[in-house]
């Protein structure tokens, strides 16, 4: 994935509400129709990075299978970053598409 993409996907996943790491990874994989695979070795450092930036906050809760799990939620600062990152991503996609699919020159 491009640098920063996983952060954006995590923030977007948490817009729906708090979730633990396994759920975040599963949601990203499911929404991408299994194209994107989120490895735990990438996910947890990203979650810690986002928490250090105060874009997400964590708390302990009980998972669906009655186990103790760390949950993450989006903060107000995270919502702001999500909007900024989404806008930046949209500009990047449009720019790449202009290179890959240039408009036909008029003759």
CNS distance restraints for C-alpha pairs under 8 A (distance, minus, plus):
assign (resid   1 and name CA) (resid   5 and name CA) 6.22 0.50 0.50
assign (resid   1 and name CA) (resid   6 and name CA) 7.14 0.50 0.50
assign (resid   2 and name CA) (resid   6 and name CA) 7.96 0.50 0.50
assign (resid   4 and name CA) (resid   8 and name CA) 6.40 0.50 0.50
assign (resid   5 and name CA) (resid   9 and name CA) 6.24 0.50 0.50
assign (resid   6 and name CA) (resid  10 and name CA) 6.09 0.50 0.50
assign (resid   6 and name CA) (resid  43 and name CA) 7.77 0.50 0.50
assign (resid   6 and name CA) (resid  46 and name CA) 7.33 0.50 0.50
assign (resid   7 and name CA) (resid  11 and name CA) 6.21 0.50 0.50
assign (resid   7 and name CA) (resid  46 and name CA) 6.39 0.50 0.50
assign (resid   7 and name CA) (resid  47 and name CA) 7.91 0.50 0.50
assign (resid   7 and name CA) (resid  50 and name CA) 7.27 0.50 0.50
assign (resid   8 and name CA) (resid  12 and name CA) 6.14 0.50 0.50
assign (resid   8 and name CA) (resid  82 and name CA) 6.40 0.50 0.50
assign (resid   8 and name CA) (resid  85 and name CA) 6.49 0.50 0.50
assign (resid   8 and name CA) (resid  86 and name CA) 7.29 0.50 0.50
assign (resid   9 and name CA) (resid  13 and name CA) 6.10 0.50 0.50
assign (resid   9 and name CA) (resid  28 and name CA) 6.91 0.50 0.50
assign (resid  10 and name CA) (resid  14 and name CA) 6.29 0.50 0.50
assign (resid  10 and name CA) (resid  24 and name CA) 6.70 0.50 0.50
assign (resid  10 and name CA) (resid  28 and name CA) 7.79 0.50 0.50
assign (resid  10 and name CA) (resid  47 and name CA) 7.94 0.50 0.50
assign (resid  11 and name CA) (resid  15 and name CA) 6.51 0.50 0.50
assign (resid  11 and name CA) (resid  56 and name CA) 7.89 0.50 0.50
assign (resid  11 and name CA) (resid  74 and name CA) 6.72 0.50 0.50
assign (resid  11 and name CA) (resid  78 and name CA) 6.89 0.50 0.50
assign (resid  11 and name CA) (resid  79 and name CA) 7.60 0.50 0.50
assign (resid  11 and name CA) (resid  82 and name CA) 6.10 0.50 0.50
assign (resid  12 and name CA) (resid  16 and name CA) 7.78 0.50 0.50
assign (resid  12 and name CA) (resid  82 and name CA) 6.81 0.50 0.50
assign (resid  13 and name CA) (resid  17 and name CA) 7.89 0.50 0.50
assign (resid  13 and name CA) (resid  24 and name CA) 6.40 0.50 0.50
assign (resid  13 and name CA) (resid  27 and name CA) 7.04 0.50 0.50
assign (resid  13 and name CA) (resid  28 and name CA) 7.13 0.50 0.50
assign (resid  14 and name CA) (resid  18 and name CA) 5.88 0.50 0.50
assign (resid  14 and name CA) (resid  19 and name CA) 6.76 0.50 0.50
assign (resid  14 and name CA) (resid  24 and name CA) 7.65 0.50 0.50
assign (resid  14 and name CA) (resid  72 and name CA) 7.51 0.50 0.50
assign (resid  14 and name CA) (resid  73 and name CA) 5.99 0.50 0.50
assign (resid  14 and name CA) (resid  74 and name CA) 5.71 0.50 0.50
assign (resid  15 and name CA) (resid  74 and name CA) 6.53 0.50 0.50
assign (resid  15 and name CA) (resid  79 and name CA) 7.77 0.50 0.50
assign (resid  17 and name CA) (resid  73 and name CA) 6.38 0.50 0.50
assign (resid  17 and name CA) (resid  74 and name CA) 7.48 0.50 0.50
assign (resid  18 and name CA) (resid  71 and name CA) 6.12 0.50 0.50
assign (resid  18 and name CA) (resid  72 and name CA) 5.29 0.50 0.50
assign (resid  18 and name CA) (resid  73 and name CA) 4.39 0.50 0.50
assign (resid  18 and name CA) (resid  74 and name CA) 7.28 0.50 0.50
assign (resid  19 and name CA) (resid  23 and name CA) 6.00 0.50 0.50
assign (resid  19 and name CA) (resid  24 and name CA) 6.26 0.50 0.50
assign (resid  19 and name CA) (resid  71 and name CA) 5.09 0.50 0.50
assign (resid  19 and name CA) (resid  72 and name CA) 5.48 0.50 0.50
assign (resid  19 and name CA) (resid  73 and name CA) 6.81 0.50 0.50
assign (resid  20 and name CA) (resid  24 and name CA) 6.28 0.50 0.50
assign (resid  20 and name CA) (resid  63 and name CA) 7.92 0.50 0.50
assign (resid  20 and name CA) (resid  69 and name CA) 6.59 0.50 0.50
assign (resid  20 and name CA) (resid  70 and name CA) 5.71 0.50 0.50
assign (resid  20 and name CA) (resid  71 and name CA) 4.19 0.50 0.50
assign (resid  20 and name CA) (resid  72 and name CA) 5.95 0.50 0.50
assign (resid  21 and name CA) (resid  25 and name CA) 6.24 0.50 0.50
assign (resid  21 and name CA) (resid  43 and name CA) 7.43 0.50 0.50
assign (resid  21 and name CA) (resid  44 and name CA) 7.39 0.50 0.50
assign (resid  21 and name CA) (resid  70 and name CA) 7.53 0.50 0.50
assign (resid  21 and name CA) (resid  71 and name CA) 7.15 0.50 0.50
assign (resid  21 and name CA) (resid  72 and name CA) 7.75 0.50 0.50
assign (resid  22 and name CA) (resid  26 and name CA) 6.09 0.50 0.50
assign (resid  23 and name CA) (resid  27 and name CA) 5.93 0.50 0.50
assign (resid  24 and name CA) (resid  28 and name CA) 6.33 0.50 0.50
assign (resid  25 and name CA) (resid  29 and name CA) 6.23 0.50 0.50
assign (resid  25 and name CA) (resid  37 and name CA) 7.71 0.50 0.50
assign (resid  25 and name CA) (resid  38 and name CA) 5.50 0.50 0.50
assign (resid  25 and name CA) (resid  39 and name CA) 7.80 0.50 0.50
assign (resid  25 and name CA) (resid  43 and name CA) 7.38 0.50 0.50
assign (resid  26 and name CA) (resid  30 and name CA) 5.95 0.50 0.50
assign (resid  26 and name CA) (resid  38 and name CA) 7.95 0.50 0.50
assign (resid  27 and name CA) (resid  31 and name CA) 5.94 0.50 0.50
assign (resid  28 and name CA) (resid  32 and name CA) 6.11 0.50 0.50
assign (resid  28 and name CA) (resid  36 and name CA) 6.97 0.50 0.50
assign (resid  28 and name CA) (resid  37 and name CA) 7.78 0.50 0.50
assign (resid  28 and name CA) (resid  38 and name CA) 7.48 0.50 0.50
assign (resid  29 and name CA) (resid  33 and name CA) 6.29 0.50 0.50
assign (resid  29 and name CA) (resid  34 and name CA) 4.71 0.50 0.50
assign (resid  29 and name CA) (resid  35 and name CA) 6.72 0.50 0.50
assign (resid  29 and name CA) (resid  36 and name CA) 5.31 0.50 0.50
assign (resid  29 and name CA) (resid  37 and name CA) 5.62 0.50 0.50
assign (resid  29 and name CA) (resid  38 and name CA) 6.94 0.50 0.50
assign (resid  30 and name CA) (resid  34 and name CA) 5.57 0.50 0.50
assign (resid  32 and name CA) (resid  36 and name CA) 5.87 0.50 0.50
assign (resid  38 and name CA) (resid  42 and name CA) 6.92 0.50 0.50
assign (resid  38 and name CA) (resid  43 and name CA) 6.44 0.50 0.50
assign (resid  39 and name CA) (resid  43 and name CA) 6.08 0.50 0.50
assign (resid  40 and name CA) (resid  44 and name CA) 5.97 0.50 0.50
assign (resid  41 and name CA) (resid  45 and name CA) 7.01 0.50 0.50
assign (resid  42 and name CA) (resid  46 and name CA) 6.29 0.50 0.50
assign (resid  43 and name CA) (resid  47 and name CA) 6.19 0.50 0.50
assign (resid  44 and name CA) (resid  48 and name CA) 6.16 0.50 0.50
assign (resid  45 and name CA) (resid  49 and name CA) 6.07 0.50 0.50
assign (resid  46 and name CA) (resid  50 and name CA) 6.11 0.50 0.50
assign (resid  47 and name CA) (resid  51 and name CA) 6.09 0.50 0.50
assign (resid  47 and name CA) (resid  56 and name CA) 7.87 0.50 0.50
assign (resid  48 and name CA) (resid  52 and name CA) 6.07 0.50 0.50
assign (resid  49 and name CA) (resid  53 and name CA) 6.32 0.50 0.50
assign (resid  50 and name CA) (resid  54 and name CA) 6.22 0.50 0.50
assign (resid  50 and name CA) (resid  55 and name CA) 5.35 0.50 0.50
assign (resid  50 and name CA) (resid  56 and name CA) 5.80 0.50 0.50
assign (resid  51 and name CA) (resid  55 and name CA) 5.84 0.50 0.50
assign (resid  51 and name CA) (resid  56 and name CA) 4.87 0.50 0.50
assign (resid  51 and name CA) (resid  57 and name CA) 5.61 0.50 0.50
assign (resid  51 and name CA) (resid  58 and name CA) 7.44 0.50 0.50
assign (resid  54 and name CA) (resid  75 and name CA) 7.10 0.50 0.50
assign (resid  54 and name CA) (resid  77 and name CA) 6.86 0.50 0.50
assign (resid  54 and name CA) (resid  78 and name CA) 7.14 0.50 0.50
assign (resid  55 and name CA) (resid  74 and name CA) 6.30 0.50 0.50
assign (resid  55 and name CA) (resid  75 and name CA) 5.42 0.50 0.50
assign (resid  55 and name CA) (resid  76 and name CA) 7.32 0.50 0.50
assign (resid  55 and name CA) (resid  77 and name CA) 5.25 0.50 0.50
assign (resid  55 and name CA) (resid  78 and name CA) 3.72 0.50 0.50
assign (resid  55 and name CA) (resid  79 and name CA) 7.48 0.50 0.50
assign (resid  55 and name CA) (resid  81 and name CA) 7.37 0.50 0.50
assign (resid  56 and name CA) (resid  72 and name CA) 6.36 0.50 0.50
assign (resid  56 and name CA) (resid  73 and name CA) 5.41 0.50 0.50
assign (resid  56 and name CA) (resid  74 and name CA) 4.53 0.50 0.50
assign (resid  56 and name CA) (resid  75 and name CA) 5.15 0.50 0.50
assign (resid  56 and name CA) (resid  78 and name CA) 6.02 0.50 0.50
assign (resid  57 and name CA) (resid  72 and name CA) 5.57 0.50 0.50
assign (resid  57 and name CA) (resid  73 and name CA) 5.40 0.50 0.50
assign (resid  57 and name CA) (resid  74 and name CA) 6.54 0.50 0.50
assign (resid  57 and name CA) (resid  75 and name CA) 6.58 0.50 0.50
assign (resid  58 and name CA) (resid  70 and name CA) 6.48 0.50 0.50
assign (resid  58 and name CA) (resid  71 and name CA) 5.40 0.50 0.50
assign (resid  58 and name CA) (resid  72 and name CA) 4.35 0.50 0.50
assign (resid  58 and name CA) (resid  73 and name CA) 6.29 0.50 0.50
assign (resid  59 and name CA) (resid  70 and name CA) 5.68 0.50 0.50
assign (resid  59 and name CA) (resid  71 and name CA) 5.34 0.50 0.50
assign (resid  59 and name CA) (resid  72 and name CA) 6.56 0.50 0.50
assign (resid  60 and name CA) (resid  68 and name CA) 6.88 0.50 0.50
assign (resid  60 and name CA) (resid  69 and name CA) 5.76 0.50 0.50
assign (resid  60 and name CA) (resid  70 and name CA) 4.57 0.50 0.50
assign (resid  60 and name CA) (resid  71 and name CA) 5.93 0.50 0.50
assign (resid  61 and name CA) (resid  68 and name CA) 5.77 0.50 0.50
assign (resid  61 and name CA) (resid  69 and name CA) 5.44 0.50 0.50
assign (resid  61 and name CA) (resid  70 and name CA) 6.21 0.50 0.50
assign (resid  61 and name CA) (resid  71 and name CA) 6.52 0.50 0.50
assign (resid  62 and name CA) (resid  66 and name CA) 5.52 0.50 0.50
assign (resid  62 and name CA) (resid  67 and name CA) 5.31 0.50 0.50
assign (resid  62 and name CA) (resid  68 and name CA) 4.64 0.50 0.50
assign (resid  62 and name CA) (resid  69 and name CA) 5.66 0.50 0.50
assign (resid  63 and name CA) (resid  67 and name CA) 5.21 0.50 0.50
assign (resid  63 and name CA) (resid  68 and name CA) 6.17 0.50 0.50
assign (resid  63 and name CA) (resid  69 and name CA) 5.83 0.50 0.50
assign (resid  74 and name CA) (resid  78 and name CA) 5.58 0.50 0.50
assign (resid  74 and name CA) (resid  79 and name CA) 6.63 0.50 0.50
assign (resid  75 and name CA) (resid  79 and name CA) 6.30 0.50 0.50
assign (resid  76 and name CA) (resid  80 and name CA) 6.44 0.50 0.50
assign (resid  77 and name CA) (resid  81 and name CA) 6.26 0.50 0.50
assign (resid  78 and name CA) (resid  82 and name CA) 5.98 0.50 0.50
assign (resid  79 and name CA) (resid  83 and name CA) 6.40 0.50 0.50
assign (resid  80 and name CA) (resid  84 and name CA) 6.38 0.50 0.50
assign (resid  81 and name CA) (resid  85 and name CA) 5.87 0.50 0.50
assign (resid  82 and name CA) (resid  86 and name CA) 5.90 0.50 0.50
assign (resid  83 and name CA) (resid  87 and name CA) 6.20 0.50 0.50
assign (resid  84 and name CA) (resid  88 and name CA) 6.22 0.50 0.50
assign (resid  85 and name CA) (resid  89 and name CA) 5.98 0.50 0.50
assign (resid  86 and name CA) (resid  90 and name CA) 6.13 0.50 0.50
assign (resid  87 and name CA) (resid  91 and name CA) 6.36 0.50 0.50
assign (resid  88 and name CA) (resid  92 and name CA) 6.22 0.50 0.50
assign (resid  89 and name CA) (resid  93 and name CA) 6.15 0.50 0.50
assign (resid  90 and name CA) (resid  94 and name CA) 6.23 0.50 0.50
assign (resid  91 and name CA) (resid  95 and name CA) 6.15 0.50 0.50
assign (resid  92 and name CA) (resid  96 and name CA) 6.16 0.50 0.50
assign (resid  93 and name CA) (resid  97 and name CA) 6.08 0.50 0.50
assign (resid  94 and name CA) (resid  98 and name CA) 6.20 0.50 0.50
assign (resid  95 and name CA) (resid  99 and name CA) 6.60 0.50 0.50
assign (resid  96 and name CA) (resid 100 and name CA) 6.16 0.50 0.50
assign (resid  97 and name CA) (resid 101 and name CA) 5.48 0.50 0.50
assign (resid  97 and name CA) (resid 102 and name CA) 7.48 0.50 0.50
assign (resid  98 and name CA) (resid 102 and name CA) 5.06 0.50 0.50
assign (resid  98 and name CA) (resid 103 and name CA) 7.45 0.50 0.50
